Amino acid sequence: MKFQRVFRPVGKSPALLARCSVLLLLFATSVAAAAESSGNVTDSPERHAFLSGQSKDCPGCDLRGVRLKRRDLRGANLAGADLTDAVLHAAKLANARLDHAKLQDANLNKADLKRADLTDADLTGALLYAADLSGAQLNGAIMVGARMGHARLTHAGLDGTDLTNSDIEEAEITDCNLSNAKLKRANLNGANLSRSDLTGTMAMRASFVAARFRNAKMNKITAIQADFYQADMSNASLVDGDFRGSRLERADLDGATTTGMRTQGAILVDGTTGQ
């Protein structure tokens, strides 16, 4: 018995070819658009001009791991740039735009960041030892695990900044807005926070040994199990502050407003335990 072939090769119909052409055109267009949108991420003219020193601006650029030690970037626009692991030691970044920038593990030791805009920037694990951030805007920034001992943050904006587990020992943080900031387990031993606003700040298990809070606003601060040993809190406002389980031994509370202050289980100024 003979079987007839019932399947025939599909021909190259004009309709099928037209559809394939349209799909290829759409794919090529999307690839081109993606390449254009990520131009700064690869090797765009803007990135090349920045790295060669011809320009100070490179918003959105991929600058991971670049070495910009002592580079003069005053007034530069680096908004949204990725500067992860970048070396900016002693760089001049006064008035620079670094808002929404990625600066994880970047080296900014001794950098001049006066009045720089670092709003919503990610500085997780960044090195900021002795950096000058006077007047800088760090509102909403992520600074978890940042190392910024001896940094200067006078008049800086730190509203809602996350400084969890950060080292801010001996830093100058006077006249700052730290309201609603997160200072959980942060080290601020010897720091000067005089006249700063810490209203609503979360400071559980933070260390403020010998820190200064003269005339500071600490209303509704949550400082459970924090260490204020020998801290100067004279004339500070501690209204409705939560200091349960904290160490306030030998702290100076002369002239402080303590209305509604919670101290159950805390070691008080005179060494007794709060009830």
C-alpha positions in Angstrom: 0.0 0.0 0.0 1.4 3.4 -0.9 0.9 6.4 1.3 0.8 9.8 -0.3 2.7 12.7 1.3 0.2 15.0 2.9 2.7 17.6 4.3 4.2 20.1 2.1 7.0 22.6 2.9 5.7 26.0 4.0 6.3 28.6 1.4 7.7 32.0 2.0 4.4 33.8 1.9 4.6 37.6 1.6 2.4 38.0 4.7 4.7 35.9 6.9 7.8 37.8 5.6 6.1 41.1 6.3 5.3 40.1 9.9 8.8 38.9 10.5 10.2 42.2 9.2 8.0 44.2 11.5 9.1 42.1 14.5 12.8 42.5 13.6 12.3 46.3 13.2 10.6 46.5 16.6 13.4 44.5 18.2 16.1 46.7 16.7 14.3 49.8 17.8 14.0 48.6 21.4 17.7 47.7 21.5 18.7 51.1 20.1 16.5 52.8 22.7 18.0 50.8 25.5 21.5 51.6 24.3 20.7 55.3 24.1 19.0 55.3 27.6 22.1 53.6 29.1 24.6 55.7 27.2 26.0 57.1 30.4 26.3 53.6 31.9 28.7 52.4 29.2 31.0 54.8 27.5 29.1 57.9 26.6 30.7 61.1 25.6 29.6 62.6 28.9 31.4 59.9 30.9 34.5 60.2 28.8 34.6 64.0 29.2 34.1 63.7 32.9 36.9 61.1 33.4 39.3 63.1 31.3 38.7 66.2 33.3 37.0 68.1 30.5 33.7 68.3 32.4 32.5 68.2 36.0 29.1 66.9 35.1 28.0 63.3 34.6 24.5 62.8 36.0 23.4 59.2 35.9 26.8 57.9 34.9 28.3 54.6 35.8 31.4 55.6 37.7 31.9 52.6 39.9 35.3 52.2 41.3 36.7 55.4 39.6 39.6 57.1 41.3 39.0 60.8 41.8 41.3 61.6 44.7 41.6 65.3 45.4 39.6 66.0 42.2 38.1 69.5 42.0 34.4 68.8 41.5 32.9 71.9 43.1 29.4 72.5 41.8 29.5 69.3 39.8 26.3 67.6 38.7 26.5 63.9 39.6 22.9 63.4 40.5 21.9 59.7 40.2 25.4 58.6 39.3 26.7 55.3 40.5 29.9 55.9 42.5 30.0 52.6 44.3 33.5 51.9 45.6 34.8 55.2 44.1 37.8 56.9 45.6 37.0 60.5 46.4 39.5 61.0 49.2 40.0 64.7 49.9 37.9 65.6 46.8 36.4 69.1 46.5 32.6 68.6 46.2 31.3 71.8 47.7 27.8 72.6 46.3 27.9 69.5 44.2 24.7 67.6 43.2 24.9 64.0 44.5 21.2 63.6 45.1 20.0 60.0 44.5 23.6 59.0 43.8 25.0 55.6 44.8 28.0 55.9 47.0 28.1 52.5 48.7 31.6 51.8 50.2 32.9 55.0 48.6 36.0 56.6 50.1 35.1 60.2 51.0 37.6 60.6 53.8 38.5 64.3 54.3 36.3 65.3 51.3 34.9 68.8 51.2 31.1 68.3 50.8 30.0 71.7 52.2 26.5 72.5 51.0 26.4 69.4 48.8 23.0 67.9 47.9 23.0 64.3 49.0 19.2 64.0 49.3 18.2 60.3 49.1 21.7 59.2 48.3 22.9 55.7 49.3 26.1 56.0 51.4 25.9 52.5 52.9 29.3 51.6 54.3 30.9 54.9 53.0 34.1 56.3 54.5 33.6 59.9 55.6 36.3 60.3 58.3 36.9 64.0 58.9 34.8 64.9 55.9 33.2 68.4 55.9 29.5 68.2 55.4 28.6 71.6 56.8 25.3 72.7 55.4 25.0 69.6 53.3 21.5 68.2 52.6 21.3 64.5 53.6 17.6 64.2 54.1 16.4 60.7 53.4 19.9 59.4 52.7 20.9 55.9 53.6 24.1 55.9 55.7 24.0 52.5 57.3 27.4 51.5 58.6 29.0 54.7 57.4 32.3 55.6 59.1 32.4 59.3 59.7 34.3 59.9 62.9 35.4 63.5 63.4 33.2 64.6 60.5 31.7 68.1 60.5 28.0 68.3 59.9 27.2 71.8 61.3 23.8 73.0 59.9 23.4 69.9 57.9 20.0 68.5 57.0 19.5 64.9 58.2 15.8 64.6 58.4 14.8 61.0 58.1 18.4 59.9 57.4 19.2 56.3 58.2 22.5 56.2 60.3 22.0 52.7 61.7 25.2 51.1 62.9 27.2 54.1 61.8 30.3 55.5 63.5 30.0 59.2 64.1 32.4 59.5 67.1 33.7 62.9 68.0 31.7 64.5 65.1 30.5 68.1 65.0 26.7 67.9 64.5 25.6 71.2 65.9 22.5 73.1 64.7 21.4 70.1 62.7 18.0 68.8 61.8 18.1 65.1 62.8 14.3 64.8 63.3 13.0 61.3 62.5 16.5 60.1 61.8 17.6 56.5 62.6 20.5 56.3 64.9 20.0 52.7 66.1 23.2 51.2 67.5 25.2 54.1 66.2 28.3 55.3 67.9 28.2 59.0 68.7 30.6 59.0 71.7 32.0 62.5 72.2 29.9 64.0 69.4 28.7 67.6 69.7 24.9 67.8 69.0 24.3 71.1 70.7 21.2 73.0 69.5 20.3 70.1 67.1 16.8 68.9 66.6 16.4 65.2 67.4 12.6 65.2 67.6 11.2 61.7 66.9 14.7 60.2 66.4 15.1 56.5 66.7 18.2 55.9 68.8 17.8 52.4 70.4 21.0 51.0 71.8 23.0 54.0 70.5 26.0 55.2 72.4 26.3 58.8 73.4 29.0 58.6 76.0 30.3 62.1 76.9 28.3 63.5 73.9 26.9 67.1 74.1 23.3 68.0 73.7 23.2 71.5 75.1 19.9 73.2 74.2 19.0 70.4 71.9 15.5 69.3 71.1 15.0 65.6 72.0 11.2 65.6 72.2 9.7 62.1 71.6 13.1 60.6 71.0 13.2 56.8 71.3 16.4 56.0 73.1 15.7 52.7 74.7 18.8 51.0 76.2 21.0 53.8 74.9 24.1 55.0 76.7 24.3 58.6 77.8 27.0 58.2 80.4 28.5 61.6 81.3 26.5 63.2 78.4 25.9 67.0 78.7 22.1 67.4 78.2 21.9 70.8 80.0 19.0 72.9 78.9 17.9 70.2 76.5 14.2 69.5 75.9 13.5 65.8 76.7 9.7 66.0 76.6 8.0 62.6 76.2 11.4 61.0 75.5 11.7 57.3 75.9 14.9 56.4 77.8 13.8 53.1 79.3 16.7 50.9 80.2 19.2 53.5 79.2 22.3 54.6 81.2 22.0 58.3 82.3 24.6 57.9 85.0 26.5 61.1 85.7 24.8 62.9 82.8 24.2 66.7 83.1 20.5 67.4 83.1 20.8 70.9 84.6 18.0 73.0 83.2 16.6 70.2 81.0 12.9 69.9 80.5 11.9 66.3 81.4 8.1 66.4 81.3 6.8 63.0 80.3 10.2 61.5 80.1 10.2 57.7 80.5 13.0 56.2 82.5 11.8 52.8 83.8 14.8 50.5 84.3 17.2 53.3 83.4 20.3 54.0 85.5 19.7 57.6 86.5 22.1 60.5 87.1 22.6 59.5 90.7 23.1 55.8 90.0 19.6 54.7 91.1 17.3 52.8 88.8 14.2 54.5 87.3 10.8 53.1 88.4 
